[in-house]
Amino acid sequence: MAELEFVFWYWWVLALILLVIELLAPGFFFLWMAVSGFITGCMVLLIPATSMNIQVLVFSVLSVAAIIAWKFYDKKPHRIRSPLVE
């Protein structure tokens, strides 16, 4: 049975799809997954012999780390200011 092989641009297409989803559902969640997909694609471009397991592991770890880092960074409460209320 043939092994599934991802080339670098597959990850870039996934990143683009995740960016489109982010535009439709804002909240910065899919943005960080898109960044992780782009970084994984760059890694596969530089190291094409990377196995599929390592690629998925790198994407997963980068996604989780980026989302957790964003949650820690974005702890401040959001207030919507109205121009009518000063």
The first five atom37 places (N, CA, C, CB, O) and aatype in JSON, in Angstrom:
{
  "aatype": [12, 0, 6, 10, 6, 13, 19, 13, 17, 18, 17, 17, 19, 10, 0, 10, 9, 10, 10, 19, 9, 6, 10, 10, 0, 14, 7, 13, 13, 13, 10, 17, 12, 0, 19, 15, 7, 13, 9, 16, 7, 4, 12, 19, 10, 10, 9, 14, 0, 16, 15, 12, 2, 9, 5, 19, 10, 19, 13, 15, 19, 10, 15, 19, 0, 0, 9, 9, 0, 17, 11, 13, 18, 3, 11, 11, 14, 8, 1, 9, 1, 15, 14, 10, 19, 6],
  "atom_mask": [
    [1, 1, 1, 1, 1],
    [1, 1, 1, 1, 1],
    [1, 1, 1, 1, 1],
    [1, 1, 1, 1, 1],
    [1, 1, 1, 1, 1],
    [1, 1, 1, 1, 1],
    [1, 1, 1, 1, 1],
    [1, 1, 1, 1, 1],
    [1, 1, 1, 1, 1],
    [1, 1, 1, 1, 1],
    [1, 1, 1, 1, 1],
    [1, 1, 1, 1, 1],
    [1, 1, 1, 1, 1],
    [1, 1, 1, 1, 1],
    [1, 1, 1, 1, 1],
    [1, 1, 1, 1, 1],
    [1, 1, 1, 1, 1],
    [1, 1, 1, 1, 1],
    [1, 1, 1, 1, 1],
    [1, 1, 1, 1, 1],
    [1, 1, 1, 1, 1],
    [1, 1, 1, 1, 1],
    [1, 1, 1, 1, 1],
    [1, 1, 1, 1, 1],
    [1, 1, 1, 1, 1],
    [1, 1, 1, 1, 1],
    [1, 1, 1, 0, 1],
    [1, 1, 1, 1, 1],
    [1, 1, 1, 1, 1],
    [1, 1, 1, 1, 1],
    [1, 1, 1, 1, 1],
    [1, 1, 1, 1, 1],
    [1, 1, 1, 1, 1],
    [1, 1, 1, 1, 1],
    [1, 1, 1, 1, 1],
    [1, 1, 1, 1, 1],
    [1, 1, 1, 0, 1],
    [1, 1, 1, 1, 1],
    [1, 1, 1, 1, 1],
    [1, 1, 1, 1, 1],
    [1, 1, 1, 0, 1],
    [1, 1, 1, 1, 1],
    [1, 1, 1, 1, 1],
    [1, 1, 1, 1, 1],
    [1, 1, 1, 1, 1],
    [1, 1, 1, 1, 1],
    [1, 1, 1, 1, 1],
    [1, 1, 1, 1, 1],
    [1, 1, 1, 1, 1],
    [1, 1, 1, 1, 1],
    [1, 1, 1, 1, 1],
    [1, 1, 1, 1, 1],
    [1, 1, 1, 1, 1],
    [1, 1, 1, 1, 1],
    [1, 1, 1, 1, 1],
    [1, 1, 1, 1, 1],
    [1, 1, 1, 1, 1],
    [1, 1, 1, 1, 1],
    [1, 1, 1, 1, 1],
    [1, 1, 1, 1, 1],
    [1, 1, 1, 1, 1],
    [1, 1, 1, 1, 1],
    [1, 1, 1, 1, 1],
    [1, 1, 1, 1, 1],
    [1, 1, 1, 1, 1],
    [1, 1, 1, 1, 1],
    [1, 1, 1, 1, 1],
    [1, 1, 1, 1, 1],
    [1, 1, 1, 1, 1],
    [1, 1, 1, 1, 1],
    [1, 1, 1, 1, 1],
    [1, 1, 1, 1, 1],
    [1, 1, 1, 1, 1],
    [1, 1, 1, 1, 1],
    [1, 1, 1, 1, 1],
    [1, 1, 1, 1, 1],
    [1, 1, 1, 1, 1],
    [1, 1, 1, 1, 1],
    [1, 1, 1, 1, 1],
    [1, 1, 1, 1, 1],
    [1, 1, 1, 1, 1],
    [1, 1, 1, 1, 1],
    [1, 1, 1, 1, 1],
    [1, 1, 1, 1, 1],
    [1, 1, 1, 1, 1],
    [1, 1, 1, 1, 1]
  ],
  "atom_positions": [
    [[0.84, -1.17, 0.0], [0.0, 0.0, 0.0], [0.89, 1.25, 0.0], [-0.96, -0.01, 1.21], [1.85, 1.33, 0.76]],
    [[0.56, 2.19, -0.84], [1.37, 3.4, -0.98], [1.14, 4.33, 0.21], [1.05, 4.12, -2.3], [0.03, 4.47, 0.71]],
    [[2.22, 4.96, 0.64], [2.13, 5.9, 1.75], [1.7, 7.26, 1.22], [3.5, 6.02, 2.5], [2.14, 7.7, 0.16]],
    [[0.82, 7.92, 1.97], [0.37, 9.26, 1.62], [1.53, 10.23, 1.76], [-0.83, 9.7, 2.5], [2.2, 10.26, 2.8]],
    [[1.78, 11.02, 0.73], [2.91, 11.94, 0.76], [2.41, 13.37, 0.56], [3.95, 11.57, -0.32], [1.78, 13.68, -0.45]],
    [[2.71, 14.23, 1.52], [2.34, 15.64, 1.45], [3.54, 16.41, 0.92], [1.88, 16.19, 2.84], [4.65, 16.26, 1.43]],
    [[3.33, 17.22, -0.08], [4.37, 18.14, -0.53], [4.08, 19.5, 0.11], [4.42, 18.25, -2.1], [3.0, 19.72, 0.66]],
    [[5.05, 20.39, 0.03], [4.95, 21.64, 0.78], [3.72, 22.46, 0.43], [6.18, 22.47, 0.55], [3.12, 23.07, 1.32]],
    [[3.33, 22.49, -0.82], [2.22, 23.37, -1.18], [0.89, 22.85, -0.68], [2.17, 23.54, -2.67], [-0.07, 23.62, -0.61]],
    [[0.79, 21.57, -0.33], [-0.44, 21.07, 0.31], [-0.67, 21.8, 1.64], [-0.36, 19.53, 0.55], [-1.79, 22.16, 1.98]],
    [[0.42, 22.0, 2.38], [0.31, 22.7, 3.66], [-0.06, 24.17, 3.44], [1.63, 22.59, 4.44], [-0.8, 24.75, 4.23]],
    [[0.47, 24.76, 2.37], [0.14, 26.16, 2.07], [-1.31, 26.31, 1.65], [1.05, 26.7, 0.98], [-1.96, 27.31, 1.98]],
    [[-1.83, 25.33, 0.92], [-3.25, 25.36, 0.56], [-4.1, 25.21, 1.81], [-3.58, 24.25, -0.47], [-5.11, 25.91, 1.96]],
    [[-3.72, 24.32, 2.7], [-4.43, 24.18, 3.97], [-4.39, 25.49, 4.76], [-3.82, 23.03, 4.81], [-5.4, 25.89, 5.34]],
    [[-3.24, 26.16, 4.77], [-3.13, 27.45, 5.46], [-4.06, 28.48, 4.84], [-1.67, 27.95, 5.42], [-4.7, 29.25, 5.55]],
    [[-4.15, 28.49, 3.52], [-5.05, 29.43, 2.84], [-6.51, 29.14, 3.17], [-4.83, 29.37, 1.33], [-7.29, 30.06, 3.4]],
    [[-6.88, 27.87, 3.2], [-8.25, 27.48, 3.56], [-8.56, 27.91, 5.0], [-8.44, 25.95, 3.4], [-9.65, 28.41, 5.27]],
    [[-7.61, 27.71, 5.9], [-7.81, 28.12, 7.29], [-7.92, 29.64, 7.41], [-6.67, 27.61, 8.15], [-8.66, 30.13, 8.26]],
    [[-7.2, 30.38, 6.58], [-7.33, 31.84, 6.59], [-8.72, 32.27, 6.12], [-6.26, 32.47, 5.72], [-9.29, 33.21, 6.66]],
    [[-9.25, 31.59, 5.11], [-10.6, 31.9, 4.63], [-11.62, 31.6, 5.73], [-10.93, 31.1, 3.35], [-12.55, 32.37, 5.94]],
    [[-11.44, 30.49, 6.43], [-12.33, 30.17, 7.54], [-12.23, 31.24, 8.62], [-11.99, 28.77, 8.13], [-13.24, 31.61, 9.23]],
    [[-11.03, 31.73, 8.87], [-10.84, 32.79, 9.86], [-11.59, 34.06, 9.47], [-9.35, 33.1, 10.04], [-12.14, 34.76, 10.33]],
    [[-11.62, 34.36, 8.2], [-12.36, 35.53, 7.73], [-13.86, 35.36, 7.96], [-12.08, 35.78, 6.25], [-14.56, 36.33, 8.23]],
    [[-14.34, 34.13, 7.84], [-15.77, 33.87, 8.02], [-16.15, 33.74, 9.49], [-16.15, 32.61, 7.29], [-17.28, 34.06, 9.86]],
    [[-15.23, 33.29, 10.32], [-15.5, 33.1, 11.75], [-14.37, 33.73, 12.55], [-15.65, 31.58, 12.1], [-13.47, 33.03, 13.0]],
    [[-14.39, 35.05, 12.72], [-13.27, 35.72, 13.39], [-13.13, 35.29, 14.85], [-13.44, 37.22, 13.32], [-14.09, 34.89, 15.5]],
    [[-11.92, 35.38, 15.33], [-11.64, 35.02, 16.71], [-10.19, 34.63, 16.89], [0.0, 0.0, 0.0], [-9.78, 34.29, 18.0]],
    [[-9.41, 34.66, 15.84], [-7.97, 34.38, 15.82], [-7.63, 32.91, 16.07], [-7.28, 35.22, 16.85], [-6.45, 32.58, 16.19]],
    [[-8.61, 32.03, 16.15], [-8.32, 30.62, 16.38], [-7.73, 29.99, 15.12], [-9.6, 29.87, 16.8], [-6.68, 29.35, 15.18]],
    [[-8.39, 30.17, 13.99], [-7.93, 29.56, 12.74], [-6.71, 30.28, 12.17], [-9.05, 29.56, 11.71], [-5.97, 29.7, 11.38]],
    [[-6.5, 31.53, 12.56], [-5.33, 32.27, 12.1], [-4.05, 31.56, 12.53], [-5.34, 33.71, 12.64], [-3.13, 31.39, 11.74]],
    [[-4.0, 31.15, 13.79], [-2.78, 30.51, 14.31], [-2.59, 29.12, 13.72], [-2.84, 30.42, 15.84], [-1.46, 28.66, 13.55]],
    [[-3.69, 28.46, 13.4], [-3.56, 27.17, 12.71], [-3.05, 27.39, 11.29], [-4.93, 26.42, 12.68], [-2.26, 26.58, 10.78]],
    [[-3.48, 28.48, 10.63], [-2.99, 28.8, 9.29], [-1.49, 29.12, 9.32], [-3.77, 30.0, 8.71], [-0.75, 28.68, 8.44]],
    [[-1.07, 29.86, 10.32], [0.37, 30.17, 10.47], [1.16, 28.88, 10.67], [0.61, 31.15, 11.66], [2.24, 28.72, 10.11]],
    [[0.62, 27.97, 11.46], [1.28, 26.69, 11.69], [1.37, 25.88, 10.4], [0.54, 25.88, 12.77], [2.38, 25.23, 10.14]],
    [[0.31, 25.91, 9.6], [0.33, 25.21, 8.31], [1.36, 25.8, 7.37], [0.0, 0.0, 0.0], [2.06, 25.07, 6.66]],
    [[1.47, 27.13, 7.36], [2.47, 27.78, 6.51], [3.89, 27.41, 6.96], [2.28, 29.3, 6.53], [4.74, 27.11, 6.12]],
    [[4.13, 27.44, 8.26], [5.46, 27.09, 8.78], [5.78, 25.63, 8.48], [5.54, 27.34, 10.32], [6.91, 25.31, 8.11]],
    [[4.81, 24.75, 8.62], [5.02, 23.33, 8.3], [5.34, 23.17, 6.82], [3.78, 22.49, 8.68], [6.21, 22.38, 6.45]],
    [[4.64, 23.91, 5.97], [4.93, 23.87, 4.53], [6.34, 24.34, 4.23], [0.0, 0.0, 0.0], [7.02, 23.75, 3.38]],
    [[6.79, 25.39, 4.9], [8.16, 25.87, 4.72], [9.17, 24.82, 5.17], [8.39, 27.17, 5.51], [10.21, 24.63, 4.52]],
    [[8.87, 24.13, 6.27], [9.76, 23.08, 6.75], [9.86, 21.95, 5.72], [9.26, 22.54, 8.1], [10.95, 21.44, 5.45]],
    [[8.71, 21.57, 5.13], [8.71, 20.49, 4.14], [9.42, 20.93, 2.86], [7.27, 20.04, 3.82], [10.05, 20.12, 2.19]],
    [[9.32, 22.22, 2.53], [10.05, 22.74, 1.36], [11.55, 22.64, 1.57], [9.65, 24.21, 1.09], [12.29, 22.28, 0.66]],
    [[12.01, 22.95, 2.8], [13.44, 22.9, 3.1], [13.94, 21.48, 3.34], [13.74, 23.76, 4.31], [15.09, 21.16, 3.01]],
    [[13.08, 20.63, 3.91], [13.46, 19.24, 4.22], [12.4, 18.33, 3.6], [13.58, 19.01, 5.79], [11.5, 17.87, 4.3]],
    [[12.49, 18.05, 2.29], [11.44, 17.29, 1.62], [11.32, 15.83, 2.06], [11.67, 17.33, 0.14], [10.3, 15.19, 1.79]],
    [[12.32, 15.29, 2.71], [12.27, 13.9, 3.13], [11.55, 13.71, 4.46], [13.67, 13.34, 3.22], [11.58, 12.61, 5.02]],
    [[10.92, 14.75, 4.98], [10.22, 14.66, 6.26], [9.02, 13.73, 6.13], [9.77, 16.05, 6.74], [8.22, 13.85, 5.2]],
    [[8.91, 12.8, 7.07], [7.8, 11.83, 6.99], [6.47, 12.51, 7.33], [8.05, 10.65, 7.96], [6.43, 13.57, 7.95]],
    [[5.4, 11.87, 6.91], [4.06, 12.41, 7.14], [3.77, 12.52, 8.64], [3.01, 11.52, 6.46], [3.14, 13.48, 9.07]],
    [[4.23, 11.55, 9.42], [4.01, 11.58, 10.87], [4.66, 12.81, 11.49], [4.56, 10.31, 11.51], [4.06, 13.46, 12.35]],
    [[5.87, 13.12, 11.08], [6.58, 14.28, 11.62], [5.89, 15.56, 11.18], [8.06, 14.28, 11.15], [5.77, 16.5, 11.97]],
    [[5.42, 15.62, 9.94], [4.72, 16.81, 9.46], [3.47, 17.08, 10.28], [4.35, 16.64, 7.98], [3.24, 18.22, 10.7]],
    [[2.68, 16.06, 10.51], [1.44, 16.23, 11.3], [1.78, 16.59, 12.74], [0.58, 14.94, 11.26], [1.1, 17.41, 13.35]],
    [[2.83, 15.98, 13.28], [3.25, 16.31, 14.64], [3.68, 17.77, 14.75], [4.41, 15.38, 15.08], [3.28, 18.47, 15.68]],
    [[4.48, 18.24, 13.8], [4.94, 19.64, 13.82], [3.74, 20.58, 13.7], [5.95, 19.91, 12.67], [3.65, 21.56, 14.43]],
    [[2.82, 20.29, 12.78], [1.64, 21.13, 12.62], [0.81, 21.15, 13.9], [0.78, 20.62, 11.45], [0.35, 22.22, 14.32]],
    [[0.61, 20.01, 14.51], [-0.19, 19.94, 15.73], [0.45, 20.69, 16.88], [-0.42, 18.49, 16.12], [-0.21, 21.47, 17.57]],
    [[1.73, 20.47, 17.09], [2.43, 21.14, 18.2], [2.47, 22.65, 17.99], [3.87, 20.59, 18.33], [2.23, 23.41, 18.93]],
    [[2.75, 23.08, 16.77], [2.77, 24.53, 16.49], [1.39, 25.14, 16.67], [3.27, 24.79, 15.07], [1.27, 26.24, 17.2]],
    [[0.35, 24.45, 16.23], [-1.02, 24.97, 16.37], [-1.4, 25.13, 17.83], [-2.02, 24.04, 15.67], [-1.88, 26.18, 18.23]],
    [[-1.18, 24.09, 18.61], [-1.54, 24.14, 20.03], [-0.72, 25.2, 20.75], [-1.34, 22.76, 20.69], [-1.26, 25.97, 21.55]],
    [[0.58, 25.25, 20.49], [1.44, 26.22, 21.15], [1.04, 27.66, 20.78], [2.91, 25.97, 20.78], [1.01, 28.53, 21.64]],
    [[0.74, 27.89, 19.52], [0.37, 29.24, 19.09], [-0.97, 29.67, 19.68], [0.31, 29.32, 17.56], [-1.13, 30.82, 20.09]],
    [[-1.92, 28.76, 19.74], [-3.23, 29.1, 20.3], [-3.12, 29.35, 21.8], [-4.25, 27.97, 20.03], [-3.73, 30.29, 22.31]],
    [[-2.36, 28.54, 22.51], [-2.17, 28.75, 23.95], [-1.44, 30.06, 24.2], [-1.39, 27.56, 24.58], [-1.8, 30.82, 25.1]],
    [[-0.4, 30.34, 23.4], [0.32, 31.61, 23.56], [-0.61, 32.79, 23.31], [1.53, 31.67, 22.61], [-0.53, 33.79, 24.02]],
    [[-1.47, 32.7, 22.32], [-2.42, 33.78, 22.05], [-3.4, 33.96, 23.21], [-3.19, 33.52, 20.76], [-3.73, 35.08, 23.58]],
    [[-3.86, 32.85, 23.78], [-4.81, 32.95, 24.91], [-4.15, 33.63, 26.11], [-5.32, 31.55, 25.31], [-4.8, 34.41, 26.8]],
    [[-2.88, 33.35, 26.36], [-2.18, 34.02, 27.46], [-1.95, 35.5, 27.15], [-0.83, 33.33, 27.74], [-2.05, 36.35, 28.04]],
    [[-1.65, 35.81, 25.91], [-1.4, 37.19, 25.52], [-2.69, 38.01, 25.55], [-0.78, 37.23, 24.12], [-2.66, 39.19, 25.91]],
    [[-3.8, 37.41, 25.19], [-5.06, 38.12, 25.03], [-5.95, 37.97, 26.27], [-5.81, 37.61, 23.81], [-7.15, 37.76, 26.14]],
    [[-5.37, 38.08, 27.46], [-6.15, 37.92, 28.69], [-6.92, 39.17, 29.08], [-5.25, 37.54, 29.82], [-7.86, 39.08, 29.88]],
    [[-6.56, 40.31, 28.55], [-7.24, 41.54, 28.95], [-8.71, 41.5, 28.52], [-6.53, 42.78, 28.33], [-9.03, 40.97, 27.46]],
    [[-9.59, 42.07, 29.33], [-11.01, 42.07, 28.96], [-11.25, 43.03, 27.8], [-11.89, 42.46, 30.16], [-10.65, 44.1, 27.71]],
    [[-12.13, 42.61, 26.92], [-12.46, 43.44, 25.76], [-13.65, 44.34, 26.09], [-12.77, 42.56, 24.54], [-14.68, 43.87, 26.57]],
    [[-13.49, 45.61, 25.81], [-14.59, 46.55, 25.97], [-14.85, 47.2, 24.63], [-14.28, 47.62, 27.07], [-13.93, 47.67, 23.96]],
    [[-16.08, 47.23, 24.26], [-16.45, 47.89, 23.01], [-16.83, 49.31, 23.35], [-17.62, 47.15, 22.28], [-17.76, 49.54, 24.13]],
    [[-16.13, 50.25, 22.8], [-16.4, 51.66, 23.07], [-17.36, 52.2, 22.04], [-15.1, 52.48, 23.07], [-17.19, 52.02, 20.83]],
    [[-18.34, 52.86, 22.52], [-19.31, 53.51, 21.66], [-18.91, 54.97, 21.5], [-20.75, 53.37, 22.23], [-18.54, 55.61, 22.49]],
    [[-18.98, 55.5, 20.29], [-18.64, 56.92, 20.14], [-19.66, 57.83, 20.81], [-18.54, 57.27, 18.66], [-19.39, 59.02, 21.02]],
    [[-20.82, 57.29, 21.14], [-21.86, 58.11, 21.78], [-21.65, 58.21, 23.29], [-23.24, 57.52, 21.49], [-22.11, 59.17, 23.92]],
    [[-20.96, 57.22, 23.86], [-20.75, 57.21, 25.32], [-19.28, 57.51, 25.57], [-21.17, 55.84, 25.96], [-18.41, 56.75, 25.14]],
    [[-19.01, 58.58, 26.24], [-17.62, 58.95, 26.53], [-17.33, 58.83, 27.99], [-17.32, 60.37, 26.06], [-16.21, 59.11, 28.43]]
  ]
}
